[in-house]
Amino acid sequence: MRRGLLLLLLIALSFCCSPKKSEKAENSGFSSFTFFTMDTVVEVQYRGEEPEVEGMVKREFERLYAKYSPSLSTSATSRINRGAGAAMELDGESAYLLSQALLYSRLSEGRFDVTVKPLVDLWGFQGKNGDRPPPGRERVLETLKRVSYKRVVLEGRRLFLPEGMGIDLGGIAKGYAVDRARDLFRRAGVKDFLINAGGDLWAEGKNPGGEPWRVGVQNPRGEGILRVLSLSGKAVATSGDYQRFFLWEGRRYHHLLSPFTGYPFPFWTSMTVEAESCIKADALATAFSGVEPGRVKALLDKLPGVRLYALRPDLYFEDDL
């Protein structure tokens, strides 16, 4: 355990600034491009010049945003939630994503729960951060009755979501999009690239300097990089209390809500996860945010290949859990 000030993922690389065109890094053989979707900036750097692949990556992110955004009434997520109370047939991709969300709900013993949407709606974290009072305890307890992944029945593509409940795929959709973009680059034969979607990222091959990609972890409460991770063929994702939150009477209320209490998890300021896929890192960053410090190692031992970098509220940084 080391004294420290935790971490928001910050790519220690030079990405282009324009979201409309690709730029080639001078004398490096690398190109870079950025665009905005899924409520975040996606930054990509890769070896070569592949304008067709760049277009496919952008379209894939935009497709998945349109398909799974809970804020769009036409999305698959919204259609599923409107169909609660009756059996429904899902398309293959939606069934896969939901099955993954249910898997990580089980693996995390319910700390990651795909049915947390009623709580998210109650707390109002879809909008901007700002000072406001938290919901009353009675409303929180009443809403909790409509949250439990164990009540969801998914058999193949056949889904039953109980009436009054709702799913939120936000805990894995961005990680899934990064994995899909990774596969597009691989199919195009690109060996060296990095995809960063607001801190959910995949690093493949080598950086312009011919070394593994270097990813800096920054203090979310102040300046500076605390740790630099060396990555190749790995994903990293971070969840923390600084991403979506509001303040009331000197207390911070953040969007990582406990399906057990209905209130924000109190254990960690930030949780960074390194894993073999971004969908896994994305889900586990949320899940481990809700794991009590004394339970982290027991749960981590069930997940070979996963590494954690965690910051406690008292600003102790732990990466040897």
C-alpha positions as CSV (number, residue, x, y, z in Angstrom):
1,M,0.0,0.0,0.0
2,R,1.4,3.4,-1.0
3,R,0.4,6.9,-0.1
4,G,-0.9,8.6,-3.2
5,L,-3.5,10.7,-5.0
6,L,-5.5,8.6,-7.4
7,L,-6.1,8.3,-11.0
8,L,-8.0,9.3,-14.0
9,L,-6.7,7.7,-17.1
10,L,-4.7,10.2,-19.2
11,I,-3.0,9.1,-22.4
12,A,0.5,10.4,-22.3
13,L,0.5,10.8,-26.0
14,S,-0.1,13.5,-28.5
15,F,-3.4,13.1,-30.2
16,C,-4.8,15.3,-32.9
17,C,-7.2,18.1,-32.0
18,S,-9.6,18.1,-35.0
19,P,-12.6,15.8,-34.9
20,K,-13.1,16.1,-38.7
21,K,-9.9,14.9,-40.2
22,S,-7.0,12.5,-39.8
23,E,-3.5,13.7,-39.2
24,K,-0.3,11.9,-39.7
25,A,2.3,12.3,-36.9
26,E,5.4,13.8,-38.5
27,N,8.1,11.2,-39.4
28,S,6.5,8.6,-37.1
29,G,4.4,6.6,-39.6
30,F,1.4,7.0,-37.3
31,S,-1.9,8.7,-38.0
32,S,-4.4,10.0,-35.4
33,F,-8.0,11.1,-35.4
34,T,-10.6,12.2,-32.9
35,F,-14.4,12.4,-32.8
36,F,-17.2,12.9,-30.3
37,T,-19.8,10.2,-29.5
38,M,-21.2,8.3,-26.5
39,D,-20.9,11.6,-24.6
40,T,-17.2,11.5,-24.8
41,V,-14.2,12.2,-27.0
42,V,-12.7,9.2,-28.8
43,E,-9.0,9.5,-29.6
44,V,-7.2,7.0,-31.8
45,Q,-3.6,6.7,-32.9
46,Y,-2.4,4.0,-35.2
47,R,0.5,3.0,-37.6
48,G,-0.3,3.7,-41.2
49,E,-2.9,5.5,-43.2
50,E,-6.3,3.8,-43.4
51,P,-9.0,6.4,-44.1
52,E,-11.6,3.6,-44.8
53,V,-10.9,2.0,-41.4
54,E,-11.2,5.4,-39.7
55,G,-14.6,5.8,-41.2
56,M,-15.6,2.3,-40.1
57,V,-14.5,3.0,-36.5
58,K,-16.4,6.2,-36.3
59,R,-19.6,4.6,-37.8
60,E,-19.3,1.7,-35.4
61,F,-19.2,3.9,-32.3
62,E,-22.1,6.0,-33.6
63,R,-24.1,2.9,-34.4
64,L,-23.7,1.5,-30.9
65,Y,-24.5,4.9,-29.4
66,A,-27.7,5.0,-31.4
67,K,-28.5,1.4,-30.5
68,Y,-27.8,1.4,-26.8
69,S,-28.1,5.0,-25.5
70,P,-30.9,5.0,-22.8
71,S,-31.6,8.7,-23.6
72,L,-32.7,7.9,-27.2
73,S,-36.3,6.7,-27.4
74,T,-35.5,4.7,-30.6
75,S,-32.6,2.7,-29.0
76,A,-32.8,-1.0,-28.3
77,T,-32.3,-0.2,-24.6
78,S,-35.3,2.0,-24.6
79,R,-37.4,-0.5,-26.5
80,I,-36.4,-3.2,-24.0
81,N,-37.4,-1.0,-21.0
82,R,-40.7,-0.1,-22.6
83,G,-41.4,-3.8,-23.0
84,A,-40.9,-4.7,-19.3
85,G,-43.6,-6.9,-18.0
86,A,-43.9,-9.1,-21.2
87,A,-41.6,-11.6,-22.9
88,M,-39.6,-10.2,-25.8
89,E,-37.2,-11.4,-28.5
90,L,-33.9,-9.7,-28.7
91,D,-31.5,-9.4,-31.7
92,G,-28.3,-11.3,-31.3
93,E,-26.1,-8.4,-30.4
94,S,-28.4,-7.1,-27.7
95,A,-28.8,-10.6,-26.3
96,Y,-25.0,-10.9,-26.1
97,L,-24.5,-7.6,-24.4
98,L,-27.2,-8.3,-21.9
99,S,-25.8,-11.8,-21.2
100,Q,-22.4,-10.1,-20.5
101,A,-24.0,-7.6,-18.2
102,L,-25.7,-10.4,-16.3
103,L,-22.5,-12.4,-16.1
104,Y,-20.7,-9.5,-14.4
105,S,-23.7,-8.9,-12.2
106,R,-23.2,-12.5,-10.9
107,L,-19.4,-12.4,-10.8
108,S,-19.5,-9.2,-8.7
109,E,-22.2,-10.7,-6.4
110,G,-24.6,-7.9,-7.4
111,R,-22.4,-4.9,-7.0
112,F,-22.6,-4.4,-10.8
113,D,-26.3,-4.7,-11.5
114,V,-27.6,-4.2,-15.1
115,T,-31.1,-3.3,-13.6
116,V,-29.8,-0.2,-11.8
117,K,-31.7,2.2,-14.2
118,P,-34.6,3.0,-11.8
119,L,-32.0,4.2,-9.2
120,V,-30.1,6.2,-11.8
121,D,-33.3,7.9,-12.9
122,L,-34.2,8.7,-9.3
123,W,-30.8,10.3,-8.6
124,G,-30.8,12.2,-11.9
125,F,-27.3,11.4,-13.0
126,Q,-28.3,11.6,-16.7
127,G,-28.0,15.4,-16.6
128,K,-25.2,17.8,-15.7
129,N,-23.4,17.9,-12.4
130,G,-24.6,20.6,-10.0
131,D,-25.6,21.2,-6.4
132,R,-29.0,19.7,-5.5
133,P,-30.5,17.7,-2.6
134,P,-30.3,13.9,-2.8
135,P,-33.6,12.0,-3.0
136,G,-35.4,11.2,0.3
137,R,-34.7,7.8,1.9
138,E,-38.3,6.6,1.5
139,R,-38.1,7.1,-2.3
140,V,-34.7,5.4,-2.4
141,L,-36.0,2.3,-0.5
142,E,-39.1,2.2,-2.7
143,T,-37.0,2.3,-5.9
144,L,-34.7,-0.4,-4.6
145,K,-37.7,-2.8,-4.9
146,R,-37.3,-2.5,-8.7
147,V,-33.6,-3.3,-8.8
148,S,-32.3,-6.9,-9.0
149,Y,-30.5,-8.6,-11.8
150,K,-31.7,-12.0,-10.3
151,R,-35.2,-11.2,-11.5
152,V,-34.2,-10.9,-15.2
153,V,-34.8,-14.1,-17.3
154,L,-32.7,-14.4,-20.4
155,E,-32.8,-17.7,-22.3
156,G,-31.0,-17.4,-25.6
157,R,-32.6,-14.3,-27.2
158,R,-35.8,-14.6,-25.2
159,L,-36.0,-12.0,-22.4
160,F,-38.4,-11.3,-19.6
161,L,-37.9,-8.1,-17.6
162,P,-40.4,-7.7,-14.8
163,E,-42.8,-4.7,-15.0
164,G,-41.4,-1.5,-13.5
165,M,-37.8,-2.5,-13.9
166,G,-35.3,-1.2,-16.4
167,I,-31.8,-2.1,-17.7
168,D,-28.8,0.2,-18.2
169,L,-26.1,-1.1,-20.4
170,G,-23.9,2.0,-19.8
171,G,-21.5,0.0,-17.7
172,I,-20.4,-2.1,-20.6
173,A,-21.5,-0.4,-23.9
174,K,-18.5,1.9,-24.3
175,G,-16.1,-1.0,-23.5
176,Y,-17.8,-3.1,-26.1
177,A,-17.5,-0.3,-28.7
178,V,-13.7,-0.1,-28.0
179,D,-13.4,-3.9,-28.5
180,R,-15.4,-3.6,-31.8
181,A,-13.0,-0.9,-33.0
182,R,-10.0,-3.0,-32.0
183,D,-11.3,-5.8,-34.1
184,L,-11.8,-3.5,-37.1
185,F,-8.1,-2.5,-36.9
186,R,-7.0,-6.1,-36.6
187,R,-9.0,-7.2,-39.6
188,A,-7.4,-4.4,-41.6
189,G,-3.9,-5.7,-40.6
190,V,-3.0,-2.8,-38.4
191,K,-0.6,-4.0,-35.8
192,D,0.1,-0.9,-33.7
193,F,-2.8,1.3,-32.4
194,L,-4.4,2.8,-29.3
195,I,-8.1,3.6,-28.9
196,N,-9.1,5.8,-26.0
197,A,-12.9,6.5,-25.4
198,G,-12.8,8.8,-22.5
199,G,-10.6,6.5,-20.4
200,D,-11.9,3.2,-21.7
201,L,-9.1,2.1,-23.9
202,W,-7.3,-0.6,-25.8
203,A,-3.6,-0.7,-26.5
204,E,-2.1,-2.9,-29.2
205,G,1.4,-3.4,-30.4
206,K,3.9,-0.6,-30.0
207,N,3.7,3.2,-29.8
208,P,5.6,5.6,-32.2
209,G,8.7,5.1,-30.1
210,G,8.7,1.3,-30.7
211,E,7.8,0.6,-27.1
212,P,4.6,-0.6,-25.3
213,W,2.0,2.1,-25.0
214,R,2.4,4.3,-21.9
215,V,-0.8,5.3,-20.2
216,G,-0.6,7.9,-17.4
217,V,-3.0,7.9,-14.4
218,Q,-3.8,11.3,-13.1
219,N,-4.9,12.7,-9.8
220,P,-8.6,13.5,-10.2
221,R,-8.5,16.0,-7.3
222,G,-5.5,17.9,-8.5
223,E,-2.5,18.1,-10.9
224,G,0.0,15.5,-12.0
225,I,0.3,11.9,-13.0
226,L,0.8,9.4,-10.2
227,R,1.5,6.2,-12.2
228,V,2.4,5.3,-15.7
229,L,1.1,1.9,-17.0
230,S,2.9,0.1,-19.8
231,L,0.3,-1.7,-22.0
232,S,0.3,-3.9,-25.1
233,G,-2.6,-6.2,-25.9
234,K,-4.5,-5.0,-22.9
235,A,-7.5,-2.9,-22.0
236,V,-7.9,-0.4,-19.2
237,A,-11.0,1.3,-17.8
238,T,-11.7,3.6,-14.8
239,S,-14.7,4.4,-12.7
240,G,-14.7,7.1,-10.1
241,D,-16.6,9.5,-8.0
242,Y,-15.4,12.5,-10.1
243,Q,-17.1,11.6,-13.4
244,R,-20.8,12.3,-12.6
245,F,-21.6,13.8,-9.2
246,F,-23.3,16.6,-7.3
247,L,-22.5,18.2,-4.0
248,W,-25.0,18.8,-1.1
249,E,-24.2,20.2,2.3
250,G,-20.5,19.4,1.8
251,R,-21.0,15.8,0.7
252,R,-20.3,14.4,-2.7
253,Y,-23.0,12.1,-4.3
254,H,-21.7,10.2,-7.3
255,H,-23.3,8.0,-10.0
256,L,-21.8,4.7,-8.8
257,L,-24.9,3.6,-6.9
258,S,-25.2,0.5,-4.7
259,P,-27.9,-1.9,-5.6
260,F,-28.0,-2.9,-2.0
261,T,-28.5,0.5,-0.3
262,G,-29.6,2.7,-3.1
263,Y,-26.8,5.2,-2.3
264,P,-23.4,5.9,-3.8
265,F,-20.7,3.4,-3.0
266,P,-18.5,4.8,-0.2
267,F,-15.4,2.6,-0.5
268,W,-13.2,4.1,-3.3
269,T,-12.5,7.4,-5.0
270,S,-11.5,5.7,-8.2
271,M,-11.0,2.1,-9.5
272,T,-8.9,1.4,-12.5
273,V,-9.0,-2.1,-14.0
274,E,-6.6,-3.7,-16.5
275,A,-8.0,-6.8,-18.3
276,E,-7.9,-8.8,-21.6
277,S,-10.9,-7.0,-23.1
278,C,-12.4,-3.5,-22.7
279,I,-15.9,-4.8,-22.0
280,K,-14.5,-6.7,-19.1
281,A,-12.4,-3.8,-17.8
282,D,-15.4,-1.5,-18.1
283,A,-17.8,-3.8,-16.2
284,L,-15.2,-4.6,-13.5
285,A,-14.3,-1.0,-12.9
286,T,-17.9,-0.4,-11.9
287,A,-18.1,-3.7,-10.0
288,F,-15.0,-3.3,-7.9
289,S,-16.0,0.3,-7.0
290,G,-18.6,-1.4,-4.9
291,V,-16.4,-4.0,-3.2
292,E,-15.5,-3.5,0.4
293,P,-11.7,-3.2,0.9
294,G,-11.6,-6.4,2.9
295,R,-13.4,-8.3,0.1
296,V,-11.4,-7.1,-2.9
297,K,-8.7,-9.8,-2.9
298,A,-11.1,-12.7,-2.5
299,L,-13.1,-11.5,-5.5
300,L,-10.0,-10.6,-7.5
301,D,-8.6,-14.1,-7.0
302,K,-11.5,-15.5,-9.1
303,L,-10.5,-13.3,-12.0
304,P,-7.1,-14.3,-13.4
305,G,-5.4,-11.8,-15.6
306,V,-7.1,-8.8,-14.0
307,R,-5.2,-6.0,-12.2
308,L,-6.6,-3.2,-10.0
309,Y,-5.3,0.2,-9.2
310,A,-7.5,1.7,-6.5
311,L,-7.8,5.0,-4.6
312,R,-9.4,5.1,-1.2
313,P,-11.4,8.2,0.0
314,D,-8.5,9.0,2.4
315,L,-6.3,9.3,-0.6
316,Y,-4.2,6.1,-0.1
317,F,-3.4,4.6,-3.4
318,E,-3.5,0.8,-3.6
319,D,-2.4,-1.5,-6.5
320,D,-1.3,-4.5,-4.5
321,L,-4.7,-5.7,-3.3
